């Protein structure tokens, strides 16, 4: 038995909405979901499991129709879905009256439910969110017995406010595979038995690394997963990079290095840069010109000006600069104390420079 495990697709979301590439990211989410459907067809899988948050918000009838059309293009694939906290089932939801194509099963109940597929000797369990949060560890109290079928669980959660999960309890369950959603970083929780699929497309700057889907195979006799493969799918990644500078580094040099790094790694990706090291006190790094050319979501300047405090104190022993250095400088300074000293000295030096002007 072959399956694809996905979830947290968040159709309808526009990541990085305050940036010019936001519309392209929204389109990428849709295109990657279509690519998942193609994978299901080309790999001739038996099941497509969607472990919650197919939609970013409450889906409208037109949203359901679009997705249902895609499911209709893979009629031999059994699609099983649960709702997550974002697309939870509400009393007035279009889900309540929607008719899915024959190969789709939506486990909409708030309580644990299941569907049996006799031809595959499989039983799929799951339940949907009807509230924004589920704080009870409901999976800890499941009473599921081994019934001779391939038993698979779909669940959405993994943090303190959304279905807390205990790995040891999952390990004791009779499930052949546990398809988890909600945590956007793909990870295997139990070797070939439980995994968070992650979001097929990364959705914000914290979601670095590869994103995609899991493809698995289950032996019908042993009912054990014999293979579990992560397949990268995302069109772009969020990449966080640290760039080191020295007092000799100029703004132009830094801009050229950042530009080269982006072109080497790929223009399709979205970057966050952290500038580290010591810089010339007279240099102010300004990379705004690059933000108009590339997908740069954030630039954090953590560099520190390399002041010669001994020389400064010798030149200003009796004025405010000397007093400030004597009052604040000490060994083993914290990052906050260092910033206070650097900012204060920088402000005082600028004041001195302005007063010296004719």
TORKOL-4160 file (C-alpha; in steps of 0.2 Angstrom, whole numbers, padded with zeros to 4 digits, m for minus):
358
<pt num="1" X="0000" Y="0000" Z="0000"/>
<pt num="2" X="0007" Y="0017" Z="m0005"/>
<pt num="3" X="0003" Y="0034" Z="0002"/>
<pt num="4" X="0007" Y="0052" Z="0002"/>
<pt num="5" X="0006" Y="0062" Z="0018"/>
<pt num="6" X="0004" Y="0080" Z="0018"/>
<pt num="7" X="m0005" Y="0095" Z="0027"/>
<pt num="8" X="m0003" Y="0113" Z="0032"/>
<pt num="9" X="m0005" Y="0118" Z="0014"/>
<pt num="10" X="m0014" Y="0134" Z="0019"/>
<pt num="11" X="m0023" Y="0138" Z="0003"/>
<pt num="12" X="m0028" Y="0156" Z="0003"/>
<pt num="13" X="m0014" Y="0162" Z="0013"/>
<pt num="14" X="m0003" Y="0176" Z="0006"/>
<pt num="15" X="0014" Y="0175" Z="0015"/>
<pt num="16" X="0025" Y="0190" Z="0018"/>
<pt num="17" X="0010" Y="0201" Z="0014"/>
<pt num="18" X="0020" Y="0217" Z="0016"/>
<pt num="19" X="0033" Y="0213" Z="0003"/>
<pt num="20" X="0031" Y="0214" Z="m0016"/>
<pt num="21" X="0033" Y="0195" Z="m0019"/>
<pt num="22" X="0018" Y="0190" Z="m0008"/>
<pt num="23" X="0006" Y="0187" Z="m0022"/>
<pt num="24" X="0019" Y="0175" Z="m0030"/>
<pt num="25" X="0020" Y="0166" Z="m0014"/>
<pt num="26" X="0001" Y="0164" Z="m0013"/>
<pt num="27" X="0002" Y="0157" Z="m0031"/>
<pt num="28" X="0016" Y="0145" Z="m0026"/>
<pt num="29" X="0005" Y="0138" Z="m0012"/>
<pt num="30" X="m0008" Y="0134" Z="m0025"/>
<pt num="31" X="0004" Y="0127" Z="m0038"/>
<pt num="32" X="0013" Y="0116" Z="m0026"/>
<pt num="33" X="m0003" Y="0108" Z="m0020"/>
<pt num="34" X="m0007" Y="0105" Z="m0038"/>
<pt num="35" X="0010" Y="0097" Z="m0040"/>
<pt num="36" X="0006" Y="0085" Z="m0025"/>
<pt num="37" X="m0010" Y="0080" Z="m0034"/>
<pt num="38" X="0001" Y="0076" Z="m0049"/>
<pt num="39" X="0013" Y="0066" Z="m0038"/>
<pt num="40" X="m0001" Y="0056" Z="m0031"/>
<pt num="41" X="m0006" Y="0051" Z="m0049"/>
<pt num="42" X="0011" Y="0048" Z="m0056"/>
<pt num="43" X="0016" Y="0037" Z="m0041"/>
<pt num="44" X="0000" Y="0028" Z="m0042"/>
<pt num="45" X="m0003" Y="0029" Z="m0023"/>
<pt num="46" X="m0018" Y="0021" Z="m0014"/>
<pt num="47" X="m0020" Y="0035" Z="m0002"/>
<pt num="48" X="m0018" Y="0054" Z="0000"/>
<pt num="49" X="m0018" Y="0059" Z="0018"/>
<pt num="50" X="m0021" Y="0078" Z="0022"/>
<pt num="51" X="m0018" Y="0081" Z="0041"/>
<pt num="52" X="m0027" Y="0097" Z="0043"/>
<pt num="53" X="m0026" Y="0115" Z="0038"/>
<pt num="54" X="m0029" Y="0112" Z="0019"/>
<pt num="55" X="m0036" Y="0130" Z="0020"/>
<pt num="56" X="m0029" Y="0145" Z="0029"/>
<pt num="57" X="m0046" Y="0150" Z="0034"/>
<pt num="58" X="m0064" Y="0145" Z="0034"/>
<pt num="59" X="m0066" Y="0139" Z="0015"/>
<pt num="60" X="m0080" Y="0146" Z="0005"/>
<pt num="61" X="m0090" Y="0135" Z="m0007"/>
<pt num="62" X="m0080" Y="0141" Z="m0022"/>
<pt num="63" X="m0064" Y="0135" Z="m0013"/>
<pt num="64" X="m0071" Y="0118" Z="m0010"/>
<pt num="65" X="m0076" Y="0116" Z="m0028"/>
<pt num="66" X="m0058" Y="0121" Z="m0034"/>
<pt num="67" X="m0050" Y="0108" Z="m0023"/>
<pt num="68" X="m0063" Y="0095" Z="m0026"/>
<pt num="69" X="m0060" Y="0097" Z="m0045"/>
<pt num="70" X="m0041" Y="0093" Z="m0042"/>
<pt num="71" X="m0046" Y="0077" Z="m0032"/>
<pt num="72" X="m0058" Y="0072" Z="m0046"/>
<pt num="73" X="m0042" Y="0071" Z="m0057"/>
<pt num="74" X="m0035" Y="0057" Z="m0046"/>
<pt num="75" X="m0051" Y="0045" Z="m0045"/>
<pt num="76" X="m0041" Y="0030" Z="m0041"/>
<pt num="77" X="m0033" Y="0038" Z="m0026"/>
<pt num="78" X="m0042" Y="0038" Z="m0009"/>
<pt num="79" X="m0041" Y="0055" Z="m0001"/>
<pt num="80" X="m0044" Y="0056" Z="0017"/>
<pt num="81" X="m0044" Y="0074" Z="0026"/>
<pt num="82" X="m0046" Y="0081" Z="0043"/>
<pt num="83" X="m0049" Y="0099" Z="0047"/>
<pt num="84" X="m0035" Y="0108" Z="0058"/>
<pt num="85" X="m0036" Y="0124" Z="0069"/>
<pt num="86" X="m0036" Y="0136" Z="0054"/>
<pt num="87" X="m0049" Y="0128" Z="0043"/>
<pt num="88" X="m0059" Y="0121" Z="0058"/>
<pt num="89" X="m0077" Y="0115" Z="0055"/>
<pt num="90" X="m0090" Y="0128" Z="0061"/>
<pt num="91" X="m0109" Y="0127" Z="0061"/>
<pt num="92" X="m0111" Y="0138" Z="0046"/>
<pt num="93" X="m0097" Y="0131" Z="0037"/>
<pt num="94" X="m0099" Y="0127" Z="0018"/>
<pt num="95" X="m0091" Y="0110" Z="0023"/>
<pt num="96" X="m0107" Y="0105" Z="0031"/>
<pt num="97" X="m0117" Y="0104" Z="0015"/>
<pt num="98" X="m0103" Y="0101" Z="0002"/>
<pt num="99" X="m0103" Y="0085" Z="m0008"/>
<pt num="100" X="m0086" Y="0078" Z="m0012"/>
<pt num="101" X="m0082" Y="0067" Z="m0026"/>
<pt num="102" X="m0083" Y="0048" Z="m0023"/>
<pt num="103" X="m0064" Y="0046" Z="m0019"/>
<pt num="104" X="m0064" Y="0059" Z="m0005"/>
<pt num="105" X="m0068" Y="0056" Z="0014"/>
<pt num="106" X="m0068" Y="0071" Z="0025"/>
<pt num="107" X="m0068" Y="0065" Z="0044"/>
<pt num="108" X="m0077" Y="0080" Z="0050"/>
<pt num="109" X="m0083" Y="0074" Z="0067"/>
<pt num="110" X="m0076" Y="0082" Z="0083"/>
<pt num="111" X="m0074" Y="0065" Z="0090"/>
<pt num="112" X="m0063" Y="0051" Z="0084"/>
<pt num="113" X="m0070" Y="0043" Z="0069"/>
<pt num="114" X="m0064" Y="0031" Z="0056"/>
<pt num="115" X="m0067" Y="0024" Z="0038"/>
<pt num="116" X="m0064" Y="0007" Z="0032"/>
<pt num="117" X="m0057" Y="0002" Z="0015"/>
<pt num="118" X="m0060" Y="m0016" Z="0013"/>
<pt num="119" X="m0051" Y="m0018" Z="m0003"/>
<pt num="120" X="m0035" Y="m0012" Z="0005"/>
<pt num="121" X="m0039" Y="m0020" Z="0022"/>
<pt num="122" X="m0036" Y="m0002" Z="0029"/>
<pt num="123" X="m0045" Y="0008" Z="0042"/>
<pt num="124" X="m0041" Y="0027" Z="0044"/>
<pt num="125" X="m0044" Y="0036" Z="0060"/>
<pt num="126" X="m0045" Y="0054" Z="0063"/>
<pt num="127" X="m0055" Y="0069" Z="0070"/>
<pt num="128" X="m0057" Y="0087" Z="0065"/>
<pt num="129" X="m0056" Y="0103" Z="0075"/>
<pt num="130" X="m0072" Y="0112" Z="0079"/>
<pt num="131" X="m0063" Y="0125" Z="0090"/>
<pt num="132" X="m0048" Y="0136" Z="0089"/>
<pt num="133" X="m0038" Y="0126" Z="0102"/>
<pt num="134" X="m0038" Y="0108" Z="0109"/>
<pt num="135" X="m0028" Y="0108" Z="0125"/>
<pt num="136" X="m0032" Y="0091" Z="0131"/>
<pt num="137" X="m0019" Y="0077" Z="0126"/>
<pt num="138" X="m0033" Y="0067" Z="0118"/>
<pt num="139" X="m0022" Y="0055" Z="0109"/>
<pt num="140" X="m0016" Y="0048" Z="0126"/>
<pt num="141" X="m0033" Y="0041" Z="0130"/>
<pt num="142" X="m0037" Y="0032" Z="0113"/>
<pt num="143" X="m0043" Y="0015" Z="0115"/>
<pt num="144" X="m0039" Y="0007" Z="0098"/>
<pt num="145" X="m0036" Y="m0011" Z="0097"/>
<pt num="146" X="m0026" Y="m0021" Z="0084"/>
<pt num="147" X="m0040" Y="m0028" Z="0072"/>
<pt num="148" X="m0030" Y="m0036" Z="0059"/>
<pt num="149" X="m0031" Y="m0021" Z="0047"/>
<pt num="150" X="m0018" Y="m0008" Z="0042"/>
<pt num="151" X="m0023" Y="0006" Z="0054"/>
<pt num="152" X="m0018" Y="0024" Z="0051"/>
<pt num="153" X="m0021" Y="0039" Z="0062"/>
<pt num="154" X="m0023" Y="0057" Z="0055"/>
<pt num="155" X="m0020" Y="0070" Z="0069"/>
<pt num="156" X="m0017" Y="0089" Z="0070"/>
<pt num="157" X="m0007" Y="0096" Z="0084"/>
<pt num="158" X="0009" Y="0095" Z="0094"/>
<pt num="159" X="0010" Y="0110" Z="0105"/>
<pt num="160" X="0002" Y="0115" Z="0122"/>
<pt num="161" X="m0013" Y="0123" Z="0114"/>
<pt num="162" X="m0016" Y="0111" Z="0100"/>
<pt num="163" X="m0018" Y="0093" Z="0104"/>
<pt num="164" X="m0002" Y="0090" Z="0115"/>
<pt num="165" X="0007" Y="0074" Z="0109"/>
<pt num="166" X="0017" Y="0062" Z="0119"/>
<pt num="167" X="0029" Y="0052" Z="0108"/>
<pt num="168" X="0030" Y="0037" Z="0121"/>
<pt num="169" X="0011" Y="0035" Z="0120"/>
<pt num="170" X="0011" Y="0035" Z="0101"/>
<pt num="171" X="0024" Y="0022" Z="0101"/>
<pt num="172" X="0013" Y="0011" Z="0111"/>
<pt num="173" X="m0002" Y="0012" Z="0099"/>
<pt num="174" X="m0007" Y="m0001" Z="0086"/>
<pt num="175" X="m0006" Y="0011" Z="0071"/>
<pt num="176" X="0005" Y="0006" Z="0057"/>
<pt num="177" X="0007" Y="0025" Z="0053"/>
<pt num="178" X="0003" Y="0041" Z="0061"/>
<pt num="179" X="0001" Y="0056" Z="0049"/>
<pt num="180" X="0003" Y="0072" Z="0059"/>
<pt num="181" X="0000" Y="0090" Z="0055"/>
<pt num="182" X="0001" Y="0107" Z="0063"/>
<pt num="183" X="0020" Y="0108" Z="0065"/>
<pt num="184" X="0027" Y="0116" Z="0049"/>
<pt num="185" X="0044" Y="0109" Z="0050"/>
<pt num="186" X="0044" Y="0091" Z="0042"/>
<pt num="187" X="0051" Y="0079" Z="0055"/>
<pt num="188" X="0050" Y="0060" Z="0058"/>
<pt num="189" X="0044" Y="0058" Z="0076"/>
<pt num="190" X="0045" Y="0039" Z="0077"/>
<pt num="191" X="0055" Y="0029" Z="0064"/>
<pt num="192" X="0044" Y="0026" Z="0049"/>
<pt num="193" X="0029" Y="0026" Z="0061"/>
<pt num="194" X="0025" Y="0044" Z="0064"/>
<pt num="195" X="0029" Y="0060" Z="0056"/>
<pt num="196" X="0025" Y="0079" Z="0054"/>
<pt num="197" X="0023" Y="0082" Z="0036"/>
<pt num="198" X="0027" Y="0101" Z="0038"/>
<pt num="199" X="0020" Y="0114" Z="0026"/>
<pt num="200" X="0024" Y="0110" Z="0007"/>
<pt num="201" X="0028" Y="0128" Z="0005"/>
<pt num="202" X="0037" Y="0138" Z="0019"/>
<pt num="203" X="0025" Y="0151" Z="0026"/>
<pt num="204" X="0036" Y="0164" Z="0035"/>
<pt num="205" X="0054" Y="0168" Z="0039"/>
<pt num="206" X="0056" Y="0156" Z="0053"/>
<pt num="207" X="0052" Y="0141" Z="0042"/>
<pt num="208" X="0069" Y="0138" Z="0035"/>
<pt num="209" X="0075" Y="0122" Z="0027"/>
<pt num="210" X="0067" Y="0110" Z="0015"/>
<pt num="211" X="0048" Y="0108" Z="0014"/>
<pt num="212" X="0038" Y="0095" Z="0005"/>
<pt num="213" X="0028" Y="0079" Z="0008"/>
<pt num="214" X="0031" Y="0061" Z="0014"/>
<pt num="215" X="0029" Y="0046" Z="0002"/>
<pt num="216" X="0027" Y="0029" Z="0011"/>
<pt num="217" X="0024" Y="0011" Z="0008"/>
<pt num="218" X="0016" Y="m0002" Z="0020"/>
<pt num="219" X="0018" Y="m0020" Z="0018"/>
<pt num="220" X="0000" Y="m0028" Z="0018"/>
<pt num="221" X="0006" Y="m0044" Z="0027"/>
<pt num="222" X="0016" Y="m0036" Z="0041"/>
<pt num="223" X="0006" Y="m0020" Z="0041"/>
<pt num="224" X="0022" Y="m0011" Z="0044"/>
<pt num="225" X="0029" Y="0004" Z="0035"/>
<pt num="226" X="0044" Y="m0002" Z="0024"/>
<pt num="227" X="0049" Y="0014" Z="0017"/>
<pt num="228" X="0046" Y="0033" Z="0021"/>
<pt num="229" X="0054" Y="0045" Z="0010"/>
<pt num="230" X="0053" Y="0064" Z="0011"/>
<pt num="231" X="0051" Y="0073" Z="m0006"/>
<pt num="232" X="0056" Y="0091" Z="m0007"/>
<pt num="233" X="0042" Y="0101" Z="m0015"/>
<pt num="234" X="0043" Y="0120" Z="m0011"/>
<pt num="235" X="0047" Y="0132" Z="m0025"/>
<pt num="236" X="0057" Y="0143" Z="m0013"/>
<pt num="237" X="0065" Y="0142" Z="0004"/>
<pt num="238" X="0068" Y="0155" Z="0018"/>
<pt num="239" X="0087" Y="0156" Z="0021"/>
<pt num="240" X="0095" Y="0164" Z="0036"/>
<pt num="241" X="0113" Y="0169" Z="0033"/>
<pt num="242" X="0127" Y="0177" Z="0044"/>
<pt num="243" X="0139" Y="0189" Z="0036"/>
<pt num="244" X="0155" Y="0193" Z="0045"/>
<pt num="245" X="0163" Y="0211" Z="0043"/>
<pt num="246" X="0179" Y="0219" Z="0049"/>
<pt num="247" X="0184" Y="0237" Z="0051"/>
<pt num="248" X="0190" Y="0237" Z="0033"/>
<pt num="249" X="0173" Y="0232" Z="0026"/>
<pt num="250" X="0165" Y="0245" Z="0016"/>
<pt num="251" X="0146" Y="0247" Z="0012"/>
<pt num="252" X="0150" Y="0243" Z="m0006"/>
<pt num="253" X="0160" Y="0228" Z="m0002"/>
<pt num="254" X="0146" Y="0221" Z="0009"/>
<pt num="255" X="0133" Y="0224" Z="m0004"/>
<pt num="256" X="0143" Y="0215" Z="m0017"/>
<pt num="257" X="0146" Y="0200" Z="m0005"/>
<pt num="258" X="0127" Y="0199" Z="m0001"/>
<pt num="259" X="0122" Y="0200" Z="m0019"/>
<pt num="260" X="0134" Y="0187" Z="m0024"/>
<pt num="261" X="0128" Y="0175" Z="m0010"/>
<pt num="262" X="0110" Y="0177" Z="m0016"/>
<pt num="263" X="0114" Y="0174" Z="m0034"/>
<pt num="264" X="0124" Y="0159" Z="m0030"/>
<pt num="265" X="0111" Y="0151" Z="m0019"/>
<pt num="266" X="0096" Y="0156" Z="m0030"/>
<pt num="267" X="0085" Y="0171" Z="m0034"/>
<pt num="268" X="0069" Y="0162" Z="m0030"/>
<pt num="269" X="0073" Y="0160" Z="m0012"/>
<pt num="270" X="0069" Y="0173" Z="0002"/>
<pt num="271" X="0084" Y="0179" Z="0013"/>
<pt num="272" X="0087" Y="0185" Z="0030"/>
<pt num="273" X="0104" Y="0192" Z="0034"/>
<pt num="274" X="0113" Y="0195" Z="0050"/>
<pt num="275" X="0128" Y="0206" Z="0050"/>
<pt num="276" X="0141" Y="0202" Z="0063"/>
<pt num="277" X="0158" Y="0207" Z="0068"/>
<pt num="278" X="0167" Y="0224" Z="0071"/>
<pt num="279" X="0165" Y="0238" Z="0059"/>
<pt num="280" X="0174" Y="0255" Z="0056"/>
<pt num="281" X="0164" Y="0267" Z="0068"/>
<pt num="282" X="0163" Y="0279" Z="0053"/>
<pt num="283" X="0154" Y="0266" Z="0042"/>
<pt num="284" X="0135" Y="0264" Z="0042"/>
<pt num="285" X="0129" Y="0249" Z="0032"/>
<pt num="286" X="0114" Y="0252" Z="0021"/>
<pt num="287" X="0108" Y="0238" Z="0010"/>
<pt num="288" X="0091" Y="0246" Z="0005"/>
<pt num="289" X="0096" Y="0245" Z="m0013"/>
<pt num="290" X="0097" Y="0226" Z="m0012"/>
<pt num="291" X="0080" Y="0225" Z="m0005"/>
<pt num="292" X="0073" Y="0232" Z="m0021"/>
<pt num="293" X="0083" Y="0219" Z="m0032"/>
<pt num="294" X="0081" Y="0203" Z="m0022"/>
<pt num="295" X="0069" Y="0194" Z="m0010"/>
<pt num="296" X="0077" Y="0200" Z="0006"/>
<pt num="297" X="0064" Y="0199" Z="0021"/>
<pt num="298" X="0076" Y="0206" Z="0034"/>
<pt num="299" X="0093" Y="0213" Z="0037"/>
<pt num="300" X="0099" Y="0213" Z="0056"/>
<pt num="301" X="0114" Y="0223" Z="0059"/>
<pt num="302" X="0123" Y="0216" Z="0074"/>
<pt num="303" X="0140" Y="0223" Z="0070"/>
<pt num="304" X="0149" Y="0233" Z="0083"/>
<pt num="305" X="0159" Y="0249" Z="0080"/>
<pt num="306" X="0178" Y="0246" Z="0084"/>
<pt num="307" X="0182" Y="0261" Z="0095"/>
<pt num="308" X="0199" Y="0263" Z="0103"/>
<pt num="309" X="0192" Y="0267" Z="0120"/>
<pt num="310" X="0210" Y="0269" Z="0128"/>
<pt num="311" X="0214" Y="0282" Z="0115"/>
<pt num="312" X="0197" Y="0291" Z="0116"/>
<pt num="313" X="0199" Y="0292" Z="0135"/>
<pt num="314" X="0217" Y="0299" Z="0133"/>
<pt num="315" X="0210" Y="0312" Z="0121"/>
<pt num="316" X="0195" Y="0317" Z="0132"/>
<pt num="317" X="0200" Y="0314" Z="0150"/>
<pt num="318" X="0190" Y="0328" Z="0158"/>
<pt num="319" X="0174" Y="0330" Z="0147"/>
<pt num="320" X="0158" Y="0320" Z="0145"/>
<pt num="321" X="0166" Y="0307" Z="0133"/>
<pt num="322" X="0179" Y="0302" Z="0146"/>
<pt num="323" X="0166" Y="0302" Z="0160"/>
<pt num="324" X="0155" Y="0291" Z="0149"/>
<pt num="325" X="0169" Y="0278" Z="0146"/>
<pt num="326" X="0174" Y="0278" Z="0164"/>
<pt num="327" X="0157" Y="0275" Z="0170"/>
<pt num="328" X="0151" Y="0262" Z="0158"/>
<pt num="329" X="0167" Y="0252" Z="0152"/>
<pt num="330" X="0171" Y="0236" Z="0162"/>
<pt num="331" X="0176" Y="0218" Z="0159"/>
<pt num="332" X="0163" Y="0205" Z="0154"/>
<pt num="333" X="0151" Y="0218" Z="0148"/>
<pt num="334" X="0133" Y="0211" Z="0143"/>
<pt num="335" X="0127" Y="0214" Z="0125"/>
<pt num="336" X="0115" Y="0227" Z="0132"/>
<pt num="337" X="0129" Y="0236" Z="0141"/>
<pt num="338" X="0140" Y="0236" Z="0125"/>
<pt num="339" X="0126" Y="0243" Z="0115"/>
<pt num="340" X="0123" Y="0257" Z="0128"/>
<pt num="341" X="0142" Y="0261" Z="0128"/>
<pt num="342" X="0144" Y="0261" Z="0109"/>
<pt num="343" X="0128" Y="0271" Z="0106"/>
<pt num="344" X="0132" Y="0284" Z="0119"/>
<pt num="345" X="0150" Y="0286" Z="0112"/>
<pt num="346" X="0143" Y="0288" Z="0095"/>
<pt num="347" X="0131" Y="0301" Z="0100"/>
<pt num="348" X="0144" Y="0311" Z="0110"/>
<pt num="349" X="0157" Y="0310" Z="0096"/>
<pt num="350" X="0144" Y="0317" Z="0084"/>
<pt num="351" X="0139" Y="0331" Z="0096"/>
<pt num="352" X="0157" Y="0335" Z="0097"/>
<pt num="353" X="0159" Y="0335" Z="0078"/>
<pt num="354" X="0144" Y="0347" Z="0076"/>
<pt num="355" X="0151" Y="0359" Z="0089"/>
<pt num="356" X="0168" Y="0360" Z="0080"/>
<pt num="357" X="0160" Y="0366" Z="0064"/>
<pt num="358" X="0162" Y="0384" Z="0061"/>
